[in-house]
Each structure stands twice: as structure tokens, then as C-alpha cells.
Amino acid sequence: MTLPTPDVTRGPVRETSLEAPCPVCGRAPLVLRSLDLDLPYFGEALQTTLLCLACGYHHGDLLLTRHREALRITLRVVGPEHRSARVARSSSGTVRIPELGATLEPGPQAEAFITNVEGVLRKFLDVVQGQEAVAETPGARRRLRSVRERMEAMIEGREPFTFILEDPTGNSDVIQDDVVRETLTPEEAARLKSSETVFDLADLARSDEEE
């Protein structure tokens, strides 16, 4: 669920040709397009798009210029004003919902997005629904159904939860009066992963032997 931003102020698009091969088709050159933005609630930002004109491959990112330090943003979500809080997640941001054991980590092709807390939950929900549809054992289906039902309760405001956004580059943010911002230590920032998107059900799941 990406929020429309009709009042975004845009600067001129800058285009640069890169003598580098496309990671998909191997052809060169790639085109780098960059655009200065003034985003409502977030301020100045830089939007970048890497594009292959041969095969159509593209990769986008969004860099907020307000924060520089590695940070952790925590929001206790208890009301509709929290579920609607704006979220800007850069391609280096990690999102956690500890009550679910759910983690969204950046991968090599991770792209930035702007949405709200509910929108991020729905991204997780899409993953769970897909896993539930192809679950191979009754135990796995029961566990995934339990997670899905809890997520639906969170989206509908029937269950409070904790929303954590961490970014070693500081280029992510959550806009809400109740957020708590902490600067990450170099050790904490170094522990953040740059792997494929992960949805971890460890905090809720029981082993198949226990089913």
C-alpha cells in the first residue's frame, strides 16, 4: 500500500550513462537517473533509478538527507494514528515486528518505499498468505494461520504491537510524535544484515514434532 504524494516538489531529472553491465542481461551501458525531491513530512530527499534500456531492468532507491547517523526507530502501535504513521524505508532499512518474529531485511535488489505502518504489515501479510497457500503439512498451515490471524488483528487495531525500523545509513524514517529514535552503535549497525527478504516465524512456530 504505497501512499500517493501529489504535493511532492520535484527538481530536474539528471541522467548519467554508466559503463557497467546490466546484472540481468549483461549489456552496457546502464543509465542512472536521479531526482531531487521535497517530500511531505520527510523533507529533502534524493530519488535514484538504475535502468537498463536493453531489457528494462530497473532498481530504485530513496535517500533522505535529514538523517546521517545509523539509527533505530521504535513505535508502540496502539491506535489508528500509529497505524497510519508515515514510513520511508530506504533500500538499507530493516523492519521488525518482534511480537510476530517478523523481519524484513534488505537484499541485493531491495528497493525503497514510502507507505505507512499498516502498509508494511500488509506486506508481511501477503508473504504469510502465500506461504499458507502452499504449506505442505497441517502443522505448518496451523502456524501460518495463527500468524495471519494475529496480523489481521493488528491491522484492524485489535492487538497492539511494536514497529522497529533500523537503518545503518540513517536514510529511513517514521513520522509520528510517539516514535523513539536511538543512535546505533557501530557494532549494532554492523550486525544489520544485507540479505534476501526474510520472514521469520521463529517466535510463534512450534516444531512439526510438537504438532
C-alpha positions as CSV (number, residue, x, y, z in Angstrom):
1,M,0.0,0.0,0.0
2,T,2.0,2.9,-1.3
3,L,0.7,6.4,-0.3
4,P,0.1,8.9,-3.0
5,T,2.1,12.1,-2.7
6,P,0.6,14.6,-5.1
7,D,2.2,17.6,-3.4
8,V,5.8,16.4,-3.8
9,T,8.1,19.1,-5.1
10,R,10.4,17.8,-7.9
11,G,13.6,19.1,-9.3
12,P,15.0,18.4,-12.8
13,V,15.9,14.8,-13.7
14,R,19.6,14.2,-14.1
15,E,20.7,11.3,-16.3
16,T,24.2,9.7,-16.4
17,S,25.4,6.8,-18.6
18,L,27.4,4.2,-16.7
19,E,30.0,1.9,-18.4
20,A,28.8,-1.1,-16.4
21,P,27.0,-4.2,-17.5
22,C,23.4,-4.9,-16.6
23,P,23.1,-7.5,-13.8
24,V,20.3,-9.2,-15.7
25,C,21.2,-9.2,-19.4
26,G,24.9,-8.2,-19.2
27,R,24.6,-5.4,-21.7
28,A,26.1,-1.9,-21.2
29,P,25.6,0.9,-20.6
30,L,23.3,1.3,-17.6
31,V,21.5,4.6,-17.1
32,L,21.4,6.3,-13.7
33,R,18.6,8.8,-13.2
34,S,18.5,11.0,-10.1
35,L,15.8,13.4,-9.0
36,D,15.8,15.9,-6.0
37,L,12.5,15.7,-4.1
38,D,10.9,17.6,-1.3
39,L,8.6,15.1,0.4
40,P,5.7,16.0,2.7
41,Y,6.6,15.0,6.3
42,F,10.1,13.9,5.4
43,G,11.8,16.9,3.8
44,E,14.5,16.8,1.2
45,A,15.4,13.5,-0.5
46,L,17.1,12.1,-3.5
47,Q,15.4,9.5,-5.7
48,T,17.7,7.3,-7.8
49,T,16.8,4.8,-10.5
50,L,19.3,2.5,-12.3
51,L,17.9,1.5,-15.6
52,C,18.8,-0.9,-18.5
53,L,17.4,0.3,-21.8
54,A,18.0,-3.1,-23.4
55,C,16.0,-5.4,-21.1
56,G,14.0,-3.0,-18.9
57,Y,15.8,-3.9,-15.6
58,H,15.5,-1.1,-13.0
59,H,16.4,-0.6,-9.4
60,G,15.2,2.4,-7.4
61,D,16.3,3.9,-4.1
62,L,15.3,6.8,-1.9
63,L,17.8,8.7,0.2
64,L,16.6,11.1,2.9
65,T,19.0,13.9,3.6
66,R,17.9,14.8,7.1
67,H,19.5,11.9,9.0
68,R,23.1,10.8,8.7
69,E,23.7,8.6,11.7
70,A,22.8,4.9,12.0
71,L,19.5,4.8,13.8
72,R,16.8,2.7,15.3
73,I,13.2,4.0,15.3
74,T,10.7,2.3,17.6
75,L,7.0,2.9,17.7
76,R,4.5,1.2,20.0
77,V,1.4,0.8,17.8
78,V,-1.8,1.1,19.9
79,G,-4.1,3.4,17.9
80,P,-5.2,4.4,14.4
81,E,-2.8,7.4,14.5
82,H,0.1,4.9,14.9
83,R,-1.1,2.5,12.1
84,S,-1.3,5.5,9.8
85,A,2.2,6.8,10.6
86,R,4.2,7.5,7.5
87,V,7.2,5.2,6.9
88,A,10.1,5.9,4.5
89,R,12.2,2.7,4.2
90,S,15.4,3.0,2.2
91,S,17.0,0.0,0.5
92,S,19.2,-0.4,3.5
93,G,16.4,-0.4,6.1
94,T,15.4,-3.4,8.3
95,V,11.8,-3.7,9.7
96,R,11.0,-5.8,12.7
97,I,7.7,-6.8,14.4
98,P,9.1,-8.6,17.4
99,E,5.7,-9.9,18.6
100,L,5.5,-11.9,15.4
101,G,9.2,-12.7,15.0
102,A,8.8,-11.0,11.6
103,T,11.8,-9.3,9.9
104,L,12.0,-7.6,6.6
105,E,15.7,-7.3,5.6
106,P,17.3,-5.6,2.6
107,G,18.5,-7.8,-0.2
108,P,20.7,-7.1,-3.2
109,Q,17.7,-5.9,-5.2
110,A,15.9,-4.3,-2.3
111,E,14.1,-1.1,-3.3
112,A,13.0,1.9,-1.2
113,F,9.3,2.5,-0.5
114,I,7.1,5.1,1.2
115,T,3.9,3.8,2.9
116,N,2.6,3.7,6.4
117,V,2.8,1.2,9.3
118,E,-0.4,-0.6,8.2
119,G,1.1,-0.8,4.6
120,V,4.2,-2.5,6.0
121,L,2.0,-5.0,7.9
122,R,0.2,-5.8,4.7
123,K,3.5,-6.6,3.0
124,F,4.1,-9.2,5.7
125,L,0.5,-10.4,5.4
126,D,1.0,-11.0,1.7
127,V,4.0,-13.2,2.4
128,V,2.2,-15.2,5.1
129,Q,-0.9,-15.8,2.9
130,G,1.4,-17.0,0.1
131,Q,3.2,-19.4,2.5
132,E,-0.1,-20.6,3.9
133,A,-1.4,-21.4,0.5
134,V,1.5,-23.8,-0.3
135,A,2.1,-25.2,3.2
136,E,2.9,-28.9,2.9
137,T,1.9,-30.1,6.4
138,P,-1.1,-29.5,8.7
139,G,1.2,-28.2,11.4
140,A,2.7,-25.6,9.1
141,R,-0.7,-24.5,8.0
142,R,-1.9,-24.1,11.6
143,R,1.1,-22.0,12.5
144,L,0.8,-19.8,9.4
145,R,-3.0,-19.4,10.0
146,S,-2.2,-18.3,13.6
147,V,0.3,-15.7,12.3
148,R,-2.1,-14.5,9.7
149,E,-4.9,-14.1,12.2
150,R,-2.7,-12.1,14.5
151,M,-1.6,-9.8,11.7
152,E,-5.2,-9.2,10.7
153,A,-5.9,-8.3,14.3
154,M,-3.0,-5.8,14.3
155,I,-4.2,-4.3,11.0
156,E,-7.7,-3.9,12.4
157,G,-6.4,-2.4,15.7
158,R,-7.4,-5.3,17.9
159,E,-3.9,-6.2,19.0
160,P,-1.1,-3.7,19.8
161,F,2.4,-4.3,18.6
162,T,5.9,-2.8,18.3
163,F,7.2,-1.5,15.0
164,I,11.0,-1.2,14.7
165,L,12.9,0.3,11.8
166,E,16.7,0.2,11.7
167,D,19.0,1.7,9.1
168,P,22.8,1.8,9.2
169,T,22.8,4.7,6.7
170,G,20.1,6.7,8.6
171,N,18.1,7.1,5.4
172,S,14.9,5.7,6.7
173,D,12.3,7.4,9.0
174,V,8.9,7.1,10.7
175,I,6.9,10.2,11.2
176,Q,4.8,10.1,14.4
177,D,5.0,12.0,17.6
178,D,5.4,8.9,19.7
179,V,8.4,7.4,18.0
180,V,11.6,6.8,20.0
181,R,14.8,7.4,18.0
182,E,18.2,5.9,19.1
183,T,21.6,6.2,17.5
184,L,23.0,2.7,16.8
185,T,26.5,1.9,17.9
186,P,29.0,0.9,15.2
187,E,28.7,-2.7,16.5
188,E,24.9,-2.7,16.2
189,A,25.0,-1.1,12.8
190,A,27.4,-3.8,11.6
191,R,25.1,-6.6,12.7
192,L,22.3,-5.4,10.4
193,K,22.0,-7.9,7.5
194,S,22.1,-7.2,3.8
195,S,20.4,-10.5,2.7
196,E,17.3,-11.5,0.8
197,T,14.0,-10.6,2.3
198,V,13.3,-12.8,5.3
199,F,10.1,-13.5,7.1
200,D,11.0,-15.3,10.3
201,L,8.2,-17.1,12.2
202,A,10.5,-18.4,14.9
203,D,8.8,-16.6,17.8
204,L,5.5,-18.2,17.1
205,A,6.2,-21.5,15.4
206,R,6.4,-24.9,17.1
207,S,8.2,-27.8,15.5
208,D,6.3,-30.3,13.5
209,E,7.2,-33.0,16.1
210,E,5.1,-31.0,18.7
211,E,2.1,-30.9,16.4
